Amino acid sequence: MSNSAQTSASSRIHMLLDENSFVEVGAYVTARNTDFNMTDKETPADGVVTGYGTIDGCLVYVYSQDAAVLGGSMGEMHAKKISNIYDMAMKMGAPVIGLVDCAGLRLQEATDALHGFGELFYHQTMASGVTPQISAIFGTCGGGMAVSSAIADFTFMEEKKAKLFVNSPNAIDDNYAGKCDTASAAYQSEMAGTVDFTGDEAEVIGAIRSLVSILPSNNEEDMSYAPCEDDLNRVCEGLENCVEDTGMALASISDGGFFMEMKKDYAPSMVTGFIRLNGSTVGCVANRSAVYGEDGEKAAEYAPVLNAKGCRKAAEFVNFCDAFNIPLLTLVNVTGYKADKCNEKTLAKSAAKLTYAFANASVPKVTVIIGQAYGTAYLTMASKSIGADIVYAWPNAVVGMMDAAAAAKIMYADEIKASDDAPGLIREKAAQYRQIQSSAVAAAKRGYVDDIIEAKDTRKRVIAALEMLFTKREDRPSKKHGTV
C-alpha cells in the first residue's frame, strides 16, 4: 500500500473506497529538504497517501494525510502530491476527496512549504465548478488547511477529535478552548456554517460515499442517475401536514424516501439538501418553521422568515447545483425577513446573494408554494419573477404583499376608525383583499403561478415538470462573471 508507517491514513482510504479498488500514486515520494533536523527524519510518502479508486463503481481521486509523519504537516513534496491528484482529476473529470489530519505548514521547509500551499489553493480554484471537491477532517485542520477545506464544495468533520480553525481558540483575545471551542465540530457546524456534516469516523465515511453516489462526476457528464424503483405517480397522502417541517416533505416526495440534508445544524430554518426524483438527483431549498421528532412531537420551532445565515447557506447551495447542472426544487413558506439588530447588519447583502443565485441559475427550476409567500422575501425564494420555470401552489397557499388583515387596516384606516363595528369591518375587507390579491387563485390568474395542485400530487407533478425541463437551454448576457 504505502511507505507510511501509520495506518490510519491508509485505513480511512480503504473504508471509503470500494474493496480492492485503491491504486496509490507517489508511494515512494519523500521530503527533499535537508535543512535543520530533516536529515534525521523519516518521511514515508511525505506524510500523505494519494491515489485513485472507486465509490459504487465511480472513479474518485483521494488524498489522506498521515499524522504520524511530522504531524501530517504540509511540506513541498506533500503539496505537490496533492496538486498532482488534482491535475489527474481535472483530466479525467472525477471528484477529489481529501481526508485531512494536518498540523499545518512544515516549519523546516518554510517558503517551499508556503509555495506548495499556494499551488494547492490554485489547483482547488481551477477545479471549482468542474469536479466536486469534498474535504473530511479527522484530526487537526488549522491555518491554511482550514482555508483549503473551506474551498471544497462540502466539508465533513469527525465530531469528537477533529479540530478546524484558522486561529486556535487559545490565540483569540478573551477566549480559550474551555470558554468557547471555536475549533470544535459543534461550533463549526452550528455557528460558523463551514461544516456540512458531523459524526463519528464511520458515519463520516458513510456520508461521503452517499454524497458521491448522488453527485455528477463533473460539470459535463452526469453519472449520478440511478434506476427508480418507486412509483412515479405515487400519491403522498398527508403531505399538507408537512408545511412546517419541509425536511419531512422532501423525504416524502423523494424516491424511496431518500433525503440528504446539508448543513443541517446551521441556520436550520432554511433547508438545503438532495433528493432523488425518477432516479435523478435534485437539489432542494425550503423554508422550515418547525422540526418534528420521530415521536411526532415538535422538537424545535422557527419564525417563517428569511435570515442572513439562511440566505447565505442557500445561495452557496444553489450556486453548487447550478455549476453541476443539478435541477432545483424550492418549497416556499415565508412571511418576510427576520427583524433584529444582528441580522440587519448583513441581511440585505445576504438576501441579495440568494436572489442573485436563483436568478442567475440556468438549470431547471421548479417552485412549490406550500404555505405563505409574502413580499420580497417570497421573490427571493425562486419566484416566477426571478426566473423559476414552473411555479405550483397548494390550494391554501397565500401569495401577496402582506397579511390580508394588516393590509385592510392600512387601506381602510379612516373607515375602521369611524365604524361602530371595527373588527367586523376588518374581517370583511381582509376577506375581500385575500380573495382579490392574496389567494393562490389570484396569483394564478395573473400568471405568477402556473397551476394549483393538491399537496398529495406534488411528487408526480414535480417529476413531470422536471422531465419537461430536461433539455432546457437558457442563454445569459455575455460577461466574465457577475459581481454579487
ChimeraX attribute file (.defattr): number of C-alpha atoms within 10 A of each C-alpha:
attribute: neighborCount
match mode: 1-to-1
recipient: residues
	/A:1	11
	/A:2	18
	/A:3	16
	/A:4	22
	/A:5	16
	/A:6	15
	/A:7	13
	/A:8	17
	/A:9	26
	/A:10	23
	/A:11	11
	/A:12	17
	/A:13	23
	/A:14	15
	/A:15	14
	/A:16	23
	/A:17	23
	/A:18	16
	/A:19	12
	/A:20	9
	/A:21	14
	/A:22	21
	/A:23	14
	/A:24	18
	/A:25	19
	/A:26	21
	/A:27	19
	/A:28	13
	/A:29	19
	/A:30	19
	/A:31	19
	/A:32	14
	/A:33	15
	/A:34	12
	/A:35	9
	/A:36	10
	/A:37	9
	/A:38	14
	/A:39	12
	/A:40	8
	/A:41	11
	/A:42	15
	/A:43	23
	/A:44	21
	/A:45	25
	/A:46	29
	/A:47	33
	/A:48	34
	/A:49	28
	/A:50	27
	/A:51	21
	/A:52	22
	/A:53	22
	/A:54	19
	/A:55	17
	/A:56	13
	/A:57	11
	/A:58	17
	/A:59	19
	/A:60	23
	/A:61	26
	/A:62	28
	/A:63	26
	/A:64	27
	/A:65	31
	/A:66	28
	/A:67	21
	/A:68	19
	/A:69	20
	/A:70	18
	/A:71	18
	/A:72	27
	/A:73	27
	/A:74	29
	/A:75	29
	/A:76	25
	/A:77	22
	/A:78	27
	/A:79	23
	/A:80	20
	/A:81	24
	/A:82	27
	/A:83	21
	/A:84	17
	/A:85	21
	/A:86	27
	/A:87	16
	/A:88	15
	/A:89	24
	/A:90	18
	/A:91	8
	/A:92	15
	/A:93	23
	/A:94	24
	/A:95	24
	/A:96	27
	/A:97	26
	/A:98	23
	/A:99	26
	/A:100	27
	/A:101	29
	/A:102	30
	/A:103	19
	/A:104	21
	/A:105	24
	/A:106	20
	/A:107	14
	/A:108	15
	/A:109	20
	/A:110	14
	/A:111	14
	/A:112	19
	/A:113	23
	/A:114	19
	/A:115	16
	/A:116	23
	/A:117	25
	/A:118	15
	/A:119	17
	/A:120	21
	/A:121	19
	/A:122	13
	/A:123	18
	/A:124	22
	/A:125	14
	/A:126	14
	/A:127	21
	/A:128	17
	/A:129	18
	/A:130	20
	/A:131	27
	/A:132	26
	/A:133	23
	/A:134	22
	/A:135	25
	/A:136	28
	/A:137	29
	/A:138	27
	/A:139	23
	/A:140	23
	/A:141	27
	/A:142	22
	/A:143	17
	/A:144	19
	/A:145	25
	/A:146	22
	/A:147	15
	/A:148	19
	/A:149	27
	/A:150	15
	/A:151	18
	/A:152	20
	/A:153	17
	/A:154	23
	/A:155	25
	/A:156	29
	/A:157	33
	/A:158	23
	/A:159	20
	/A:160	15
	/A:161	14
	/A:162	21
	/A:163	24
	/A:164	27
	/A:165	19
	/A:166	14
	/A:167	13
	/A:168	17
	/A:169	19
	/A:170	16
	/A:171	10
	/A:172	11
	/A:173	7
	/A:174	9
	/A:175	14
	/A:176	14
	/A:177	14
	/A:178	9
	/A:179	10
	/A:180	13
	/A:181	18
	/A:182	24
	/A:183	21
	/A:184	20
	/A:185	26
	/A:186	20
	/A:187	18
	/A:188	22
	/A:189	23
	/A:190	17
	/A:191	15
	/A:192	14
	/A:193	20
	/A:194	23
	/A:195	28
	/A:196	20
	/A:197	23
	/A:198	25
	/A:199	16
	/A:200	15
	/A:201	21
	/A:202	12
	/A:203	16
	/A:204	21
	/A:205	21
	/A:206	14
	/A:207	18
	/A:208	20
	/A:209	18
	/A:210	14
	/A:211	16
	/A:212	22
	/A:213	19
	/A:214	21
	/A:215	22
	/A:216	24
	/A:217	25
	/A:218	22
	/A:219	19
	/A:220	13
	/A:221	12
	/A:222	16
	/A:223	14
	/A:224	18
	/A:225	16
	/A:226	14
	/A:227	9
	/A:228	14
	/A:229	10
	/A:230	14
	/A:231	12
	/A:232	18
	/A:233	13
	/A:234	14
	/A:235	17
	/A:236	17
	/A:237	12
	/A:238	11
	/A:239	21
	/A:240	18
	/A:241	12
	/A:242	19
	/A:243	22
	/A:244	22
	/A:245	21
	/A:246	26
	/A:247	26
	/A:248	17
	/A:249	24
	/A:250	29
	/A:251	18
	/A:252	23
	/A:253	26
	/A:254	22
	/A:255	24
	/A:256	16
	/A:257	15
	/A:258	15
	/A:259	21
	/A:260	21
	/A:261	20
	/A:262	19
	/A:263	26
	/A:264	21
	/A:265	20
	/A:266	23
	/A:267	24
	/A:268	21
	/A:269	27
	/A:270	26
	/A:271	26
	/A:272	25
	/A:273	19
	/A:274	25
	/A:275	24
	/A:276	25
	/A:277	25
	/A:278	22
	/A:279	19
	/A:280	21
	/A:281	25
	/A:282	24
	/A:283	23
	/A:284	28
	/A:285	27
	/A:286	27
	/A:287	29
	/A:288	27
	/A:289	20
	/A:290	20
	/A:291	21
	/A:292	16
	/A:293	9
	/A:294	8
	/A:295	7
	/A:296	8
	/A:297	9
	/A:298	12
	/A:299	11
	/A:300	13
	/A:301	15
	/A:302	15
	/A:303	16
	/A:304	23
	/A:305	21
	/A:306	28
	/A:307	26
	/A:308	23
	/A:309	22
	/A:310	23
	/A:311	24
	/A:312	23
	/A:313	24
	/A:314	28
	/A:315	22
	/A:316	15
	/A:317	24
	/A:318	25
	/A:319	20
	/A:320	20
	/A:321	23
	/A:322	21
	/A:323	20
	/A:324	21
	/A:325	22
	/A:326	26
	/A:327	22
	/A:328	26
	/A:329	25
	/A:330	24
	/A:331	26
	/A:332	28
	/A:333	29
	/A:334	27
	/A:335	24
	/A:336	20
	/A:337	22
	/A:338	16
	/A:339	12
	/A:340	10
	/A:341	9
	/A:342	11
	/A:343	16
	/A:344	14
	/A:345	11
	/A:346	15
	/A:347	23
	/A:348	14
	/A:349	15
	/A:350	23
	/A:351	25
	/A:352	17
	/A:353	23
	/A:354	26
	/A:355	24
	/A:356	20
	/A:357	24
	/A:358	25
	/A:359	19
	/A:360	16
	/A:361	24
	/A:362	23
	/A:363	24
	/A:364	26
	/A:365	27
	/A:366	25
	/A:367	25
	/A:368	26
	/A:369	29
	/A:370	30
	/A:371	24
	/A:372	25
	/A:373	28
	/A:374	22
	/A:375	17
	/A:376	18
	/A:377	22
	/A:378	26
	/A:379	16
	/A:380	21
	/A:381	29
	/A:382	31
	/A:383	28
	/A:384	21
	/A:385	12
	/A:386	17
	/A:387	18
	/A:388	23
	/A:389	20
	/A:390	22
	/A:391	26
	/A:392	25
	/A:393	30
	/A:394	20
	/A:395	18
	/A:396	17
	/A:397	20
	/A:398	29
	/A:399	29
	/A:400	21
	/A:401	17
	/A:402	19
	/A:403	19
	/A:404	22
	/A:405	18
	/A:406	11
	/A:407	17
	/A:408	21
	/A:409	20
	/A:410	10
	/A:411	12
	/A:412	13
	/A:413	13
	/A:414	10
	/A:415	13
	/A:416	19
	/A:417	11
	/A:418	9
	/A:419	12
	/A:420	10
	/A:421	10
	/A:422	15
	/A:423	11
	/A:424	12
	/A:425	17
	/A:426	22
	/A:427	15
	/A:428	14
	/A:429	19
	/A:430	20
	/A:431	16
	/A:432	15
	/A:433	18
	/A:434	22
	/A:435	15
	/A:436	13
	/A:437	18
	/A:438	24
	/A:439	21
	/A:440	28
	/A:441	22
	/A:442	18
	/A:443	20
	/A:444	17
	/A:445	12
	/A:446	9
	/A:447	12
	/A:448	19
	/A:449	22
	/A:450	16
	/A:451	20
	/A:452	19
	/A:453	16
	/A:454	19
	/A:455	24
	/A:456	18
	/A:457	17
	/A:458	25
	/A:459	24
	/A:460	19
	/A:461	18
	/A:462	20
	/A:463	20
	/A:464	16
	/A:465	16
	/A:466	24
	/A:467	14
	/A:468	11
	/A:469	17
	/A:470	12
	/A:471	10
	/A:472	12
	/A:473	9
	/A:474	9
	/A:475	6
	/A:476	8
	/A:477	6
	/A:478	6
	/A:479	6
	/A:480	6
	/A:481	7
	/A:482	7
	/A:483	6
	/A:484	11
